[in-house]
Amino acid sequence: MNTIPHWINGAEVTSETTAPVFNPATGAEQARVVLGAASEIDAAVQAASAAFESWQDSSLSQRVQVMFNFRQLLVDHEEELGRIISAEHGKTIDDARGEITRGREVVEYVCGLGDVLKGSFSDQVSRGVDVHNFRQPLGVVAGITPFNFPAMVPLWMHPVAIATGNTFILKPSERDPSAANFVAELYKKAGLPDGVFNVVHGGKDAVDAILTHPGIEAVSFVGSTPIAKYVHEQATAHGKRVQALGGAKNHAVVLPDADLEFAANHITAGAYGSAGERCMAVSVAVAVGDAADSLVEILTRKANEVKVGPGDQPGIEMGPLVTKAAQERVENAVTAAHAQGATVVVDGRGLKIDGHEDGFFTGPSLLDHVTTEMDAYKEELFGPVLAIVRADSLDQAIELINANPYGNGTALFTGSGEAARRFQRRIKVGMIGINVPVPVPMSYYSFGGWKDSLIGDSPIHGPEGVRFYTRPKVVTTRWPEPRQQVTAGFNFPTSN
């Protein structure tokens, strides 16, 4: 049985306590992962602190060159990393390649960091006085990341942190931990000094050690809203900066003037891709007016056509859920929705895949006549369940979405520019797609929602990510001529 170790100061480190890592397609235990706690976090902090002393003084050119090398290694090893992700998460290899590509885009963004980090200079703000500013790294920073994107979400964090001169400790999900170690090895091959990037596996004990350790300056987190609130509260109480991205309930609104076949095709992919285990998954389709019956008819056909099976098999579109508990939770949610009055149009419960009968599979489920009082609407199910809510107008759909506690992503399918403009201006959601079902922004923009989807005010990657991992200095300088007499006043200084 393979044991997955920590990665501290450029070397593998073990712990006595371990936990199982399953293959979701077979249900079999395939590895053990070590579980660290306070002592392992402290060892990583010590290594990262020592590395920071020299890494913060490295040139921007040196740091960017490491990122260029790292980017190429991600390209060269995309297939291998994709198979590692698929084997532990369950998503298809094509889907895993997609998350690697989107993560790699952040690496490409920081390869051009020189332009982003440029400061400003003001000449002669007062007689003989100039002002300029620049940004410096924080020190040791940490990331706590979820199971659903074991490569992409960490890649939204550590390249930005490292390229700006910080050192980094990653605590990945213990459900699919191998991607983090693989990335650590790629960094080493890219020329990153030991101690700049570290991986500590673990559960709540490791998380709490990160949140309270005095040697960690900032924490980035992506996960459920309750845990995001906990991370934000604990880390800020211990004087740390915090990025805390929480859960979601993403709505896709379909107007009668939309191309319904186009909309249904993209909503189906957005709802069932990666088995719905995405914080940007489409979990609610709001069918407006006359669009409803026809939309449900097309969505039913497309849900029944989704090819479900092991993620490493060609042609498969949706793999298993990550754990047995996740499978049971999602199927119980469908049962509860039916009991509360929803119509189960497509029932994914009880799906068995030949040769993989013990895998954590459930098929796509489509629920119609869902109301905002039902649990299937209120809860983040994080599985392949699409709820249909019917609305009489676009304004009613906007009110419905704005009343939801989450505000991560939303989409509108329409042929009307006026409707699109009204929607994007009035909706209280951070990321919006117009005829785009999953509006994840490019790496040179920042990712983050509103309301309970973002705790605090720090989005991730892009310009906001650079600001999060750095702090500004403003320098006011005077270089008087030799023997020049300058009178010092006792009044508060002005620019006169």
Secondary structure, DSSP 4 states (H G I P E B T S, - for coil): -EEEPEEETTEEE--S-EEEEEETTTTEEEEEEE---HHHHHHHHHHHHHHHHHHTTS-HHHHHHHHHHHHHHHHHTHHHHHHHHHHHH---HHHHHHHHHHHHHHHHHHTTHHHHT---EEEEEETTEEEEEEEEE-SEEEEE--SS-TTHHHHTTHHHHHHTT-EEEEE--TTS-HHHHHHHHHHHHHTPPTTSEEE---SHHHHHHHHH-TT--EEEEES-HHHHHHHHHHHHHTT-EEEEE----EEEEE-TTS-HHHHHHHHHHHHHGGGG--TT-EEEEEEETTHHHHHHHHHHHHHHH--BS-TTSTT--B---SSHHHHHHHHHHHHHHHHTT-EEEE--TT---TT-TTS-----EEEES--TTSHHHHS---SSEEEEEEESSHHHHHHHHHHSSEESEEEEE-S-HHHHHHHHHH---SEEEES-SS-PPPTTS-B--EETTEESS--BSHHHHHHHTEEEEEEEEE-PPTT---PPPSSPP---
